[in-house]
Amino acid sequence: MKKGHGLQRVVPIISEKKLLELNTKQLMGRLKKLRYCEESFEGSDLLESEVASCTGILFKNTPEWKEAYETVKRILSLREHLPRRTRQ
Protein backbone atom coordinates (compact mmCIF):
# COMPACT_ATOMS: atom_id res chain seq x y z
CA MET A 1 0.00 0.00 0.00
CA LYS A 2 1.25 3.46 -0.82
CA LYS A 3 2.11 5.67 2.10
CA GLY A 4 0.70 9.16 2.31
CA HIS A 5 -1.73 10.75 -0.01
CA GLY A 6 -2.28 14.01 -1.80
CA LEU A 7 0.01 16.78 -0.68
CA GLN A 8 1.85 14.48 1.73
CA ARG A 9 3.45 12.87 -1.32
CA VAL A 10 5.12 16.04 -2.58
CA VAL A 11 8.71 15.25 -3.58
CA PRO A 12 10.98 18.26 -3.09
CA ILE A 13 13.00 19.51 -6.04
CA ILE A 14 16.69 19.00 -5.24
CA SER A 15 19.65 20.12 -7.33
CA GLU A 16 21.93 17.52 -8.85
CA LYS A 17 24.78 18.84 -6.72
CA LYS A 18 22.79 18.08 -3.55
CA LEU A 19 21.74 14.67 -4.89
CA LEU A 20 25.38 13.73 -5.42
CA GLU A 21 25.95 14.32 -1.70
CA LEU A 22 23.25 11.82 -0.70
CA ASN A 23 24.13 8.23 0.08
CA THR A 24 22.72 5.36 -1.95
CA LYS A 25 20.02 4.52 0.58
CA GLN A 26 18.74 8.11 0.49
CA LEU A 27 18.74 8.10 -3.32
CA MET A 28 16.79 4.83 -3.35
CA GLY A 29 14.25 6.41 -1.00
CA ARG A 30 13.88 9.40 -3.33
CA LEU A 31 13.42 7.07 -6.29
CA LYS A 32 10.68 5.24 -4.40
CA LYS A 33 8.92 8.53 -3.60
CA LEU A 34 9.11 9.57 -7.25
CA ARG A 35 7.57 6.26 -8.28
CA TYR A 36 4.70 6.85 -5.81
CA CYS A 37 3.72 10.09 -7.53
CA GLU A 38 0.34 10.05 -9.23
CA GLU A 39 0.25 9.91 -13.03
CA SER A 40 -1.50 13.26 -13.59
CA PHE A 41 -3.62 15.96 -12.02
CA GLU A 42 -6.63 14.70 -13.95
CA GLY A 43 -6.37 11.30 -12.28
CA SER A 44 -5.93 12.69 -8.77
CA ASP A 45 -8.42 13.86 -6.20
CA LEU A 46 -6.56 17.08 -5.47
CA LEU A 47 -8.04 20.51 -6.02
CA GLU A 48 -6.34 23.03 -8.29
CA SER A 49 -5.80 25.33 -5.31
CA GLU A 50 -4.04 22.53 -3.39
CA VAL A 51 -1.70 21.80 -6.28
CA ALA A 52 -1.00 25.51 -6.79
CA SER A 53 -0.11 25.93 -3.11
CA CYS A 54 2.63 23.31 -3.06
CA THR A 55 6.21 23.47 -4.24
CA GLY A 56 7.65 20.21 -5.43
CA ILE A 57 6.76 17.26 -7.61
CA LEU A 58 3.32 15.67 -7.42
CA PHE A 59 2.68 14.15 -10.85
CA LYS A 60 4.61 11.95 -13.25
CA ASN A 61 3.44 13.74 -16.38
CA THR A 62 5.53 16.85 -15.61
CA PRO A 63 8.97 17.80 -16.90
CA GLU A 64 10.13 18.18 -13.28
CA TRP A 65 9.27 14.57 -12.48
CA LYS A 66 10.97 13.27 -15.61
CA GLU A 67 14.13 15.27 -14.92
CA ALA A 68 14.23 14.27 -11.24
CA TYR A 69 13.68 10.58 -12.07
CA GLU A 70 16.35 10.53 -14.79
CA THR A 71 18.84 12.34 -12.57
CA VAL A 72 18.42 9.91 -9.68
CA LYS A 73 18.67 6.91 -12.02
CA ARG A 74 21.82 8.34 -13.62
CA ILE A 75 23.48 8.96 -10.25
CA LEU A 76 22.53 5.50 -9.01
CA SER A 77 24.00 3.93 -12.15
CA LEU A 78 27.38 5.36 -11.14
CA ARG A 79 27.24 3.83 -7.67
CA GLU A 80 28.54 0.41 -6.75
CA HIS A 81 25.88 -2.26 -7.09
CA LEU A 82 25.25 -4.22 -3.93
CA PRO A 83 23.21 -7.41 -4.14
CA ARG A 84 20.13 -7.67 -1.98
CA ARG A 85 20.55 -9.33 1.37
CA THR A 86 19.03 -12.74 1.48
CA ARG A 87 16.92 -13.71 4.45
CA GLN A 88 17.94 -16.75 6.38
PDB file as gemmi writes it, atoms N, CA and C in Angstrom:
CRYST1    1.000    1.000    1.000  90.00  90.00  90.00 P 1                      
ATOM      1  N   MET A   1       0.843  -1.169   0.000  1.00  0.00           N  
ATOM      2  CA  MET A   1       0.000   0.000   0.000  1.00  0.00           C  
ATOM      3  C   MET A   1       0.893   1.239   0.000  1.00  0.00           C  
ATOM      4  N   LYS A   2       0.480   2.235  -0.753  1.00  0.00           N  
ATOM      5  CA  LYS A   2       1.251   3.458  -0.819  1.00  0.00           C  
ATOM      6  C   LYS A   2       1.069   4.258   0.455  1.00  0.00           C  
ATOM      7  N   LYS A   3       2.161   4.853   0.891  1.00  0.00           N  
ATOM      8  CA  LYS A   3       2.110   5.669   2.096  1.00  0.00           C  
ATOM      9  C   LYS A   3       1.804   7.102   1.718  1.00  0.00           C  
ATOM     10  N   GLY A   4       1.038   7.766   2.545  1.00  0.00           N  
ATOM     11  CA  GLY A   4       0.701   9.160   2.311  1.00  0.00           C  
ATOM     12  C   GLY A   4      -0.294   9.308   1.178  1.00  0.00           C  
ATOM     13  N   HIS A   5      -0.813  10.480   1.074  1.00  0.00           N  
ATOM     14  CA  HIS A   5      -1.729  10.754  -0.015  1.00  0.00           C  
ATOM     15  C   HIS A   5      -1.705  12.239  -0.295  1.00  0.00           C  
ATOM     16  N   GLY A   6      -2.163  12.609  -1.455  1.00  0.00           N  
ATOM     17  CA  GLY A   6      -2.281  14.012  -1.803  1.00  0.00           C  
ATOM     18  C   GLY A   6      -1.008  14.796  -1.600  1.00  0.00           C  
ATOM     19  N   LEU A   7      -1.116  15.876  -0.876  1.00  0.00           N  
ATOM     20  CA  LEU A   7       0.012  16.784  -0.682  1.00  0.00           C  
ATOM     21  C   LEU A   7       1.110  16.202   0.198  1.00  0.00           C  
ATOM     22  N   GLN A   8       0.816  15.127   0.923  1.00  0.00           N  
ATOM     23  CA  GLN A   8       1.850  14.478   1.729  1.00  0.00           C  
ATOM     24  C   GLN A   8       2.879  13.765   0.854  1.00  0.00           C  
ATOM     25  N   ARG A   9       2.544  13.561  -0.401  1.00  0.00           N  
ATOM     26  CA  ARG A   9       3.450  12.874  -1.318  1.00  0.00           C  
ATOM     27  C   ARG A   9       4.344  13.819  -2.110  1.00  0.00           C  
ATOM     28  N   VAL A  10       4.309  15.093  -1.830  1.00  0.00           N  
ATOM     29  CA  VAL A  10       5.124  16.039  -2.583  1.00  0.00           C  
ATOM     30  C   VAL A  10       6.596  15.675  -2.430  1.00  0.00           C  
ATOM     31  N   VAL A  11       7.277  15.550  -3.570  1.00  0.00           N  
ATOM     32  CA  VAL A  11       8.706  15.251  -3.577  1.00  0.00           C  
ATOM     33  C   VAL A  11       9.435  16.566  -3.824  1.00  0.00           C  
ATOM     34  N   PRO A  12      10.300  16.979  -2.907  1.00  0.00           N  
ATOM     35  CA  PRO A  12      10.985  18.258  -3.090  1.00  0.00           C  
ATOM     36  C   PRO A  12      11.910  18.229  -4.302  1.00  0.00           C  
ATOM     37  N   ILE A  13      12.063  19.376  -4.928  1.00  0.00           N  
ATOM     38  CA  ILE A  13      12.996  19.505  -6.042  1.00  0.00           C  
ATOM     39  C   ILE A  13      14.373  19.769  -5.438  1.00  0.00           C  
ATOM     40  N   ILE A  14      15.338  18.923  -5.791  1.00  0.00           N  
ATOM     41  CA  ILE A  14      16.685  19.002  -5.240  1.00  0.00           C  
ATOM     42  C   ILE A  14      17.670  19.097  -6.399  1.00  0.00           C  
ATOM     43  N   SER A  15      18.651  19.957  -6.266  1.00  0.00           N  
ATOM     44  CA  SER A  15      19.650  20.118  -7.326  1.00  0.00           C  
ATOM     45  C   SER A  15      20.502  18.857  -7.449  1.00  0.00           C  
ATOM     46  N   GLU A  16      21.078  18.686  -8.625  1.00  0.00           N  
ATOM     47  CA  GLU A  16      21.931  17.518  -8.854  1.00  0.00           C  
ATOM     48  C   GLU A  16      23.138  17.539  -7.912  1.00  0.00           C  
ATOM     49  N   LYS A  17      23.644  18.717  -7.636  1.00  0.00           N  
ATOM     50  CA  LYS A  17      24.783  18.837  -6.720  1.00  0.00           C  
ATOM     51  C   LYS A  17      24.431  18.275  -5.347  1.00  0.00           C  
ATOM     52  N   LYS A  18      23.243  18.595  -4.850  1.00  0.00           N  
ATOM     53  CA  LYS A  18      22.795  18.079  -3.546  1.00  0.00           C  
ATOM     54  C   LYS A  18      22.543  16.578  -3.614  1.00  0.00           C  
ATOM     55  N   LEU A  19      22.007  16.102  -4.742  1.00  0.00           N  
ATOM     56  CA  LEU A  19      21.744  14.672  -4.892  1.00  0.00           C  
ATOM     57  C   LEU A  19      23.042  13.868  -4.846  1.00  0.00           C  
ATOM     58  N   LEU A  20      24.095  14.422  -5.420  1.00  0.00           N  
ATOM     59  CA  LEU A  20      25.382  13.729  -5.420  1.00  0.00           C  
ATOM     60  C   LEU A  20      25.927  13.562  -4.002  1.00  0.00           C  
ATOM     61  N   GLU A  21      25.502  14.408  -3.083  1.00  0.00           N  
ATOM     62  CA  GLU A  21      25.952  14.324  -1.695  1.00  0.00           C  
ATOM     63  C   GLU A  21      25.187  13.270  -0.899  1.00  0.00           C  
ATOM     64  N   LEU A  22      24.058  12.809  -1.415  1.00  0.00           N  
ATOM     65  CA  LEU A  22      23.252  11.821  -0.704  1.00  0.00           C  
ATOM     66  C   LEU A  22      23.867  10.438  -0.831  1.00  0.00           C  
ATOM     67  N   ASN A  23      23.647   9.608   0.186  1.00  0.00           N  
ATOM     68  CA  ASN A  23      24.133   8.234   0.077  1.00  0.00           C  
ATOM     69  C   ASN A  23      23.140   7.405  -0.742  1.00  0.00           C  
ATOM     70  N   THR A  24      23.531   6.209  -1.079  1.00  0.00           N  
ATOM     71  CA  THR A  24      22.723   5.356  -1.951  1.00  0.00           C  
ATOM     72  C   THR A  24      21.354   5.053  -1.351  1.00  0.00           C  
ATOM     73  N   LYS A  25      21.299   4.819  -0.066  1.00  0.00           N  
ATOM     74  CA  LYS A  25      20.021   4.523   0.582  1.00  0.00           C  
ATOM     75  C   LYS A  25      19.062   5.708   0.447  1.00  0.00           C  
ATOM     76  N   GLN A  26      19.573   6.919   0.621  1.00  0.00           N  
ATOM     77  CA  GLN A  26      18.742   8.114   0.486  1.00  0.00           C  
ATOM     78  C   GLN A  26      18.257   8.282  -0.957  1.00  0.00           C  
ATOM     79  N   LEU A  27      19.135   7.996  -1.914  1.00  0.00           N  
ATOM     80  CA  LEU A  27      18.742   8.095  -3.321  1.00  0.00           C  
ATOM     81  C   LEU A  27      17.667   7.063  -3.665  1.00  0.00           C  
ATOM     82  N   MET A  28      17.799   5.867  -3.112  1.00  0.00           N  
ATOM     83  CA  MET A  28      16.787   4.832  -3.352  1.00  0.00           C  
ATOM     84  C   MET A  28      15.444   5.259  -2.759  1.00  0.00           C  
ATOM     85  N   GLY A  29      15.474   5.904  -1.605  1.00  0.00           N  
ATOM     86  CA  GLY A  29      14.248   6.414  -0.996  1.00  0.00           C  
ATOM     87  C   GLY A  29      13.600   7.481  -1.862  1.00  0.00           C  
ATOM     88  N   ARG A  30      14.415   8.358  -2.435  1.00  0.00           N  
ATOM     89  CA  ARG A  30      13.883   9.398  -3.329  1.00  0.00           C  
ATOM     90  C   ARG A  30      13.276   8.763  -4.575  1.00  0.00           C  
ATOM     91  N   LEU A  31      13.944   7.761  -5.113  1.00  0.00           N  
ATOM     92  CA  LEU A  31      13.423   7.075  -6.291  1.00  0.00           C  
ATOM     93  C   LEU A  31      12.064   6.442  -5.983  1.00  0.00           C  
ATOM     94  N   LYS A  32      11.940   5.858  -4.817  1.00  0.00           N  
ATOM     95  CA  LYS A  32      10.680   5.244  -4.400  1.00  0.00           C  
ATOM     96  C   LYS A  32       9.579   6.296  -4.293  1.00  0.00           C  
ATOM     97  N   LYS A  33       9.909   7.445  -3.702  1.00  0.00           N  
ATOM     98  CA  LYS A  33       8.924   8.526  -3.597  1.00  0.00           C  
ATOM     99  C   LYS A  33       8.499   9.028  -4.966  1.00  0.00           C  
ATOM    100  N   LEU A  34       9.446   9.130  -5.891  1.00  0.00           N  
ATOM    101  CA  LEU A  34       9.111   9.571  -7.245  1.00  0.00           C  
ATOM    102  C   LEU A  34       8.184   8.561  -7.922  1.00  0.00           C  
ATOM    103  N   ARG A  35       8.429   7.289  -7.694  1.00  0.00           N  
ATOM    104  CA  ARG A  35       7.565   6.261  -8.281  1.00  0.00           C  
ATOM    105  C   ARG A  35       6.162   6.291  -7.696  1.00  0.00           C  
ATOM    106  N   TYR A  36       6.006   6.754  -6.455  1.00  0.00           N  
ATOM    107  CA  TYR A  36       4.696   6.845  -5.814  1.00  0.00           C  
ATOM    108  C   TYR A  36       3.866   8.035  -6.285  1.00  0.00           C  
ATOM    109  N   CYS A  37       4.475   8.940  -7.028  1.00  0.00           N  
ATOM    110  CA  CYS A  37       3.719  10.094  -7.526  1.00  0.00           C  
ATOM    111  C   CYS A  37       2.562   9.617  -8.396  1.00  0.00           C  
ATOM    112  N   GLU A  38       1.480  10.373  -8.388  1.00  0.00           N  
ATOM    113  CA  GLU A  38       0.337  10.048  -9.233  1.00  0.00           C  
ATOM    114  C   GLU A  38       0.668  10.376 -10.681  1.00  0.00           C  
ATOM    115  N   GLU A  39      -0.026   9.730 -11.602  1.00  0.00           N  
ATOM    116  CA  GLU A  39       0.250   9.914 -13.028  1.00  0.00           C  
ATOM    117  C   GLU A  39       0.001  11.346 -13.490  1.00  0.00           C  
ATOM    118  N   SER A  40      -1.147  11.914 -13.106  1.00  0.00           N  
ATOM    119  CA  SER A  40      -1.495  13.258 -13.586  1.00  0.00           C  
ATOM    120  C   SER A  40      -2.490  13.918 -12.652  1.00  0.00           C  
ATOM    121  N   PHE A  41      -2.645  15.214 -12.808  1.00  0.00           N  
ATOM    122  CA  PHE A  41      -3.620  15.956 -12.018  1.00  0.00           C  
ATOM    123  C   PHE A  41      -5.026  15.443 -12.303  1.00  0.00           C  
ATOM    124  N   GLU A  42      -5.298  15.150 -13.557  1.00  0.00           N  
ATOM    125  CA  GLU A  42      -6.627  14.702 -13.951  1.00  0.00           C  
ATOM    126  C   GLU A  42      -7.030  13.409 -13.246  1.00  0.00           C  
ATOM    127  N   GLY A  43      -6.077  12.569 -12.938  1.00  0.00           N  
ATOM    128  CA  GLY A  43      -6.366  11.301 -12.278  1.00  0.00           C  
ATOM    129  C   GLY A  43      -6.307  11.371 -10.757  1.00  0.00           C  
ATOM    130  N   SER A  44      -6.042  12.551 -10.227  1.00  0.00           N  
ATOM    131  CA  SER A  44      -5.927  12.688  -8.771  1.00  0.00           C  
ATOM    132  C   SER A  44      -7.202  13.273  -8.184  1.00  0.00           C  
ATOM    133  N   ASP A  45      -7.260  13.276  -6.872  1.00  0.00           N  
ATOM    134  CA  ASP A  45      -8.422  13.856  -6.199  1.00  0.00           C  
ATOM    135  C   ASP A  45      -8.076  15.205  -5.567  1.00  0.00           C  
ATOM    136  N   LEU A  46      -6.970  15.793  -6.007  1.00  0.00           N  
ATOM    137  CA  LEU A  46      -6.556  17.083  -5.473  1.00  0.00           C  
ATOM    138  C   LEU A  46      -7.278  18.229  -6.174  1.00  0.00           C  
ATOM    139  N   LEU A  47      -7.453  19.299  -5.450  1.00  0.00           N  
ATOM    140  CA  LEU A  47      -8.043  20.510  -6.017  1.00  0.00           C  
ATOM    141  C   LEU A  47      -6.937  21.349  -6.659  1.00  0.00           C  
ATOM    142  N   GLU A  48      -7.320  22.155  -7.634  1.00  0.00           N  
ATOM    143  CA  GLU A  48      -6.340  23.026  -8.291  1.00  0.00           C  
ATOM    144  C   GLU A  48      -5.640  23.923  -7.281  1.00  0.00           C  
ATOM    145  N   SER A  49      -6.383  24.434  -6.313  1.00  0.00           N  
ATOM    146  CA  SER A  49      -5.803  25.328  -5.308  1.00  0.00           C  
ATOM    147  C   SER A  49      -4.770  24.601  -4.448  1.00  0.00           C  
ATOM    148  N   GLU A  50      -4.993  23.313  -4.175  1.00  0.00           N  
ATOM    149  CA  GLU A  50      -4.037  22.530  -3.391  1.00  0.00           C  
ATOM    150  C   GLU A  50      -2.737  22.343  -4.168  1.00  0.00           C  
ATOM    151  N   VAL A  51      -2.878  22.017  -5.438  1.00  0.00           N  
ATOM    152  CA  VAL A  51      -1.704  21.803  -6.281  1.00  0.00           C  
ATOM    153  C   VAL A  51      -0.929  23.106  -6.436  1.00  0.00           C  
ATOM    154  N   ALA A  52      -1.639  24.213  -6.619  1.00  0.00           N  
ATOM    155  CA  ALA A  52      -0.996  25.513  -6.792  1.00  0.00           C  
ATOM    156  C   ALA A  52      -0.261  25.952  -5.532  1.00  0.00           C  
ATOM    157  N   SER A  53      -0.712  25.493  -4.372  1.00  0.00           N  
ATOM    158  CA  SER A  53      -0.111  25.932  -3.112  1.00  0.00           C  
ATOM    159  C   SER A  53       1.158  25.170  -2.749  1.00  0.00           C  
ATOM    160  N   CYS A  54       1.464  24.094  -3.443  1.00  0.00           N  
ATOM    161  CA  CYS A  54       2.635  23.309  -3.057  1.00  0.00           C  
ATOM    162  C   CYS A  54       3.813  23.587  -3.985  1.00  0.00           C  
ATOM    163  N   THR A  55       4.994  23.382  -3.434  1.00  0.00           N  
ATOM    164  CA  THR A  55       6.208  23.467  -4.245  1.00  0.00           C  
ATOM    165  C   THR A  55       6.858  22.094  -4.202  1.00  0.00           C  
ATOM    166  N   GLY A  56       7.073  21.547  -5.336  1.00  0.00           N  
ATOM    167  CA  GLY A  56       7.645  20.211  -5.432  1.00  0.00           C  
ATOM    168  C   GLY A  56       6.976  19.425  -6.529  1.00  0.00           C  
ATOM    169  N   ILE A  57       7.238  18.148  -6.550  1.00  0.00           N  
ATOM    170  CA  ILE A  57       6.765  17.264  -7.610  1.00  0.00           C  
ATOM    171  C   ILE A  57       5.618  16.421  -7.084  1.00  0.00           C  
ATOM    172  N   LEU A  58       4.487  16.459  -7.794  1.00  0.00           N  
ATOM    173  CA  LEU A  58       3.320  15.665  -7.422  1.00  0.00           C  
ATOM    174  C   LEU A  58       2.938  14.640  -8.485  1.00  0.00           C  
ATOM    175  N   PHE A  59       3.196  14.970  -9.751  1.00  0.00           N  
ATOM    176  CA  PHE A  59       2.684  14.147 -10.850  1.00  0.00           C  
ATOM    177  C   PHE A  59       3.789  13.717 -11.810  1.00  0.00           C  
ATOM    178  N   LYS A  60       3.627  12.517 -12.341  1.00  0.00           N  
ATOM    179  CA  LYS A  60       4.613  11.947 -13.251  1.00  0.00           C  
ATOM    180  C   LYS A  60       4.601  12.587 -14.638  1.00  0.00           C  
ATOM    181  N   ASN A  61       3.521  13.199 -15.023  1.00  0.00           N  
ATOM    182  CA  ASN A  61       3.444  13.742 -16.378  1.00  0.00           C  
ATOM    183  C   ASN A  61       3.996  15.171 -16.471  1.00  0.00           C  
ATOM    184  N   THR A  62       4.925  15.517 -15.592  1.00  0.00           N  
ATOM    185  CA  THR A  62       5.529  16.846 -15.614  1.00  0.00           C  
ATOM    186  C   THR A  62       7.007  16.749 -15.986  1.00  0.00           C  
ATOM    187  N   PRO A  63       7.540  17.807 -16.584  1.00  0.00           N  
ATOM    188  CA  PRO A  63       8.973  17.801 -16.900  1.00  0.00           C  
ATOM    189  C   PRO A  63       9.843  17.697 -15.645  1.00  0.00           C  
ATOM    190  N   GLU A  64       9.378  18.246 -14.531  1.00  0.00           N  
ATOM    191  CA  GLU A  64      10.135  18.180 -13.277  1.00  0.00           C  
ATOM    192  C   GLU A  64      10.291  16.743 -12.789  1.00  0.00           C  
ATOM    193  N   TRP A  65       9.201  15.966 -12.904  1.00  0.00           N  
ATOM    194  CA  TRP A  65       9.273  14.566 -12.482  1.00  0.00           C  
ATOM    195  C   TRP A  65      10.245  13.802 -13.370  1.00  0.00           C  
ATOM    196  N   LYS A  66      10.114  13.995 -14.665  1.00  0.00           N  
ATOM    197  CA  LYS A  66      10.966  13.272 -15.609  1.00  0.00           C  
ATOM    198  C   LYS A  66      12.441  13.594 -15.367  1.00  0.00           C  
ATOM    199  N   GLU A  67      12.744  14.867 -15.172  1.00  0.00           N  
ATOM    200  CA  GLU A  67      14.129  15.268 -14.922  1.00  0.00           C  
ATOM    201  C   GLU A  67      14.638  14.700 -13.597  1.00  0.00           C  
ATOM    202  N   ALA A  68      13.829  14.778 -12.550  1.00  0.00           N  
ATOM    203  CA  ALA A  68      14.228  14.267 -11.239  1.00  0.00           C  
ATOM    204  C   ALA A  68      14.467  12.760 -11.299  1.00  0.00           C  
ATOM    205  N   TYR A  69      13.576  12.036 -11.959  1.00  0.00           N  
ATOM    206  CA  TYR A  69      13.681  10.584 -12.068  1.00  0.00           C  
ATOM    207  C   TYR A  69      14.944  10.190 -12.836  1.00  0.00           C  
ATOM    208  N   GLU A  70      15.169  10.846 -13.971  1.00  0.00           N  
ATOM    209  CA  GLU A  70      16.345  10.526 -14.787  1.00  0.00           C  
ATOM    210  C   GLU A  70      17.639  10.862 -14.061  1.00  0.00           C  
ATOM    211  N   THR A  71      17.642  11.948 -13.312  1.00  0.00           N  
ATOM    212  CA  THR A  71      18.844  12.340 -12.570  1.00  0.00           C  
ATOM    213  C   THR A  71      19.174  11.316 -11.489  1.00  0.00           C  
ATOM    214  N   VAL A  72      18.178  10.904 -10.729  1.00  0.00           N  
ATOM    215  CA  VAL A  72      18.415   9.907  -9.681  1.00  0.00           C  
ATOM    216  C   VAL A  72      18.890   8.596 -10.296  1.00  0.00           C  
ATOM    217  N   LYS A  73      18.263   8.161 -11.371  1.00  0.00           N  
ATOM    218  CA  LYS A  73      18.666   6.914 -12.025  1.00  0.00           C  
ATOM    219  C   LYS A  73      20.106   7.002 -12.533  1.00  0.00           C  
ATOM    220  N   ARG A  74      20.469   8.150 -13.102  1.00  0.00           N  
ATOM    221  CA  ARG A  74      21.817   8.337 -13.624  1.00  0.00           C  
ATOM    222  C   ARG A  74      22.844   8.288 -12.488  1.00  0.00           C  
ATOM    223  N   ILE A  75      22.559   8.959 -11.386  1.00  0.00           N  
ATOM    224  CA  ILE A  75      23.483   8.959 -10.249  1.00  0.00           C  
ATOM    225  C   ILE A  75      23.608   7.553  -9.663  1.00  0.00           C  
ATOM    226  N   LEU A  76      22.484   6.864  -9.542  1.00  0.00           N  
ATOM    227  CA  LEU A  76      22.531   5.499  -9.006  1.00  0.00           C  
ATOM    228  C   LEU A  76      23.312   4.554  -9.919  1.00  0.00           C  
ATOM    229  N   SER A  77      23.273   4.793 -11.226  1.00  0.00           N  
ATOM    230  CA  SER A  77      24.001   3.926 -12.154  1.00  0.00           C  
ATOM    231  C   SER A  77      25.513   4.051 -11.989  1.00  0.00           C  
ATOM    232  N   LEU A  78      25.952   5.140 -11.367  1.00  0.00           N  
ATOM    233  CA  LEU A  78      27.383   5.355 -11.142  1.00  0.00           C  
ATOM    234  C   LEU A  78      27.852   4.767  -9.811  1.00  0.00           C  
ATOM    235  N   ARG A  79      26.907   4.379  -8.990  1.00  0.00           N  
ATOM    236  CA  ARG A  79      27.240   3.829  -7.671  1.00  0.00           C  
ATOM    237  C   ARG A  79      27.512   2.334  -7.780  1.00  0.00           C  
ATOM    238  N   GLU A  80      28.260   1.839  -6.801  1.00  0.00           N  
ATOM    239  CA  GLU A  80      28.539   0.407  -6.749  1.00  0.00           C  
ATOM    240  C   GLU A  80      27.244  -0.358  -6.516  1.00  0.00           C  
ATOM    241  N   HIS A  81      27.077  -1.424  -7.258  1.00  0.00           N  
ATOM    242  CA  HIS A  81      25.884  -2.257  -7.091  1.00  0.00           C  
ATOM    243  C   HIS A  81      26.115  -3.240  -5.957  1.00  0.00           C  
ATOM    244  N   LEU A  82      25.189  -3.254  -5.033  1.00  0.00           N  
ATOM    245  CA  LEU A  82      25.247  -4.216  -3.931  1.00  0.00           C  
ATOM    246  C   LEU A  82      24.071  -5.160  -4.051  1.00  0.00           C  
ATOM    247  N   PRO A  83      24.327  -6.461  -4.045  1.00  0.00           N  
ATOM    248  CA  PRO A  83      23.214  -7.409  -4.140  1.00  0.00           C  
ATOM    249  C   PRO A  83      22.315  -7.307  -2.910  1.00  0.00           C  
ATOM    250  N   ARG A  84      21.059  -7.668  -3.106  1.00  0.00           N  
ATOM    251  CA  ARG A  84      20.128  -7.675  -1.980  1.00  0.00           C  
ATOM    252  C   ARG A  84      20.546  -8.697  -0.944  1.00  0.00           C  
ATOM    253  N   ARG A  85      20.272  -8.358   0.306  1.00  0.00           N  
ATOM    254  CA  ARG A  85      20.555  -9.327   1.373  1.00  0.00           C  
ATOM    255  C   ARG A  85      19.509 -10.431   1.285  1.00  0.00           C  
ATOM    256  N   THR A  86      19.979 -11.626   1.470  1.00  0.00           N  
ATOM    257  CA  THR A  86      19.027 -12.742   1.483  1.00  0.00           C  
ATOM    258  C   THR A  86      18.645 -13.032   2.919  1.00  0.00           C  
ATOM    259  N   ARG A  87      17.411 -13.383   3.107  1.00  0.00           N  
ATOM    260  CA  ARG A  87      16.923 -13.707   4.448  1.00  0.00           C  
ATOM    261  C   ARG A  87      17.244 -15.151   4.755  1.00  0.00           C  
ATOM    262  N   GLN A  88      17.594 -15.375   5.984  1.00  0.00           N  
ATOM    263  CA  GLN A  88      17.941 -16.746   6.385  1.00  0.00           C  
ATOM    264  C   GLN A  88      16.949 -17.267   7.367  1.00  0.00           C  
TER     265      GLN A  88                                                      
END                                                                             
